[in-house]
């Protein structure tokens, strides 16, 4: 099965409340280096930034970790939640310099 198909299967499992299955699939893809899977893992752990997140158990540290990995691997959609993490200290220490840097990236990512 292609990685894209696996990610789709992971997202569908999440949307159907099959969180263990979703987490297993997305983790496998993320550990293989897929940034979309990394972003979706962040969403699964996110109980603070986005509504509907946290299906894997609200864990701000893991949400931050996966958002950061996704952004580092070129997944621009991860920049917004990563910015919020640095700006508000969610899953990491407040870092105004990093938040400012990400805000600049967001303006050029469009």
C-alpha positions in Angstrom: 0.0 0.0 0.0 1.3 3.5 -0.9 2.1 5.9 1.9 -0.7 8.3 0.6 -3.2 5.4 1.0 -1.9 4.6 4.4 -2.3 8.2 5.6 -5.8 8.3 4.2 -6.6 5.1 6.0 -5.1 6.6 9.2 -7.2 9.8 8.9 -10.4 7.7 8.2 -9.7 5.6 11.2 -9.3 8.7 13.3 -12.5 10.3 12.0 -14.3 7.0 12.8 -13.0 7.0 16.4 -10.5 4.2 15.9 -7.8 6.1 17.6 -5.4 3.2 18.3 -5.5 2.1 14.6 -5.1 5.7 13.4 -2.1 6.3 15.8 -0.4 3.1 14.7 -0.8 3.8 11.0 0.2 7.5 11.2 3.1 6.7 13.5 4.4 4.2 11.0 4.2 6.7 8.1 5.7 9.6 10.2 8.6 7.4 11.3 9.2 6.6 7.6 9.5 10.4 7.1 6.1 11.5 5.8 5.4 15.1 6.9 1.6 14.8 6.4 1.5 11.9 8.8 3.6 14.0 11.2 1.1 16.8 11.0 -1.8 14.4 11.6 -0.1 12.9 14.6 0.2 16.4 16.0 -3.5 16.9 15.5 -4.3 13.6 17.2 -2.4 14.7 20.3 -3.6 18.3 20.2 -6.1 19.0 22.9 -5.5 22.7 23.2 -5.1 24.4 19.9 -7.6 22.9 17.5 -11.1 21.7 18.2 -11.6 18.0 17.6 -8.0 17.2 18.4 -6.7 15.1 21.2 -8.2 11.8 20.1 -4.9 10.1 21.0 -5.1 11.7 24.5 -4.4 15.3 24.9 -0.6 15.6 25.0 0.8 19.0 24.3 4.4 17.8 24.2 3.7 15.2 21.6 1.6 17.6 19.6 4.4 20.1 19.6 7.0 17.4 18.7 5.0 16.3 15.6 4.1 19.8 14.5 7.8 20.7 14.6 8.9 17.6 12.7 6.2 18.2 10.0 7.3 21.9 9.6 11.0 20.9 9.5 10.1 18.5 6.7 8.4 21.2 4.6 4.8 20.7 5.6 3.7 24.4 5.7 0.3 23.6 7.3 2.2 22.8 10.5 3.5 26.3 10.8 0.3 27.7 12.3 -0.1 25.3 15.2 3.7 25.4 15.7 3.6 29.2 15.9 0.8 28.9 18.5 2.9 26.4 20.5 5.8 28.8 20.7 3.6 31.9 21.2 1.6 30.4 24.0 4.0 27.9 25.5 1.9 24.8 24.5 4.1 21.7 24.7 7.2 23.9 24.9 8.5 27.0 26.6 7.2 30.4 25.3 9.7 31.5 22.7 8.8 35.0 21.3 11.8 34.9 18.9 10.8 31.6 17.4 7.2 32.7 17.2 8.2 35.8 15.3 10.4 33.8 12.9 7.4 31.5 12.2 5.1 34.4 11.7 7.4 35.7 9.0 7.5 32.2 7.4 3.7 32.1 7.4 3.5 35.4 5.5 5.8 33.9 2.7 4.3 30.4 2.8 1.1 31.5 0.9 
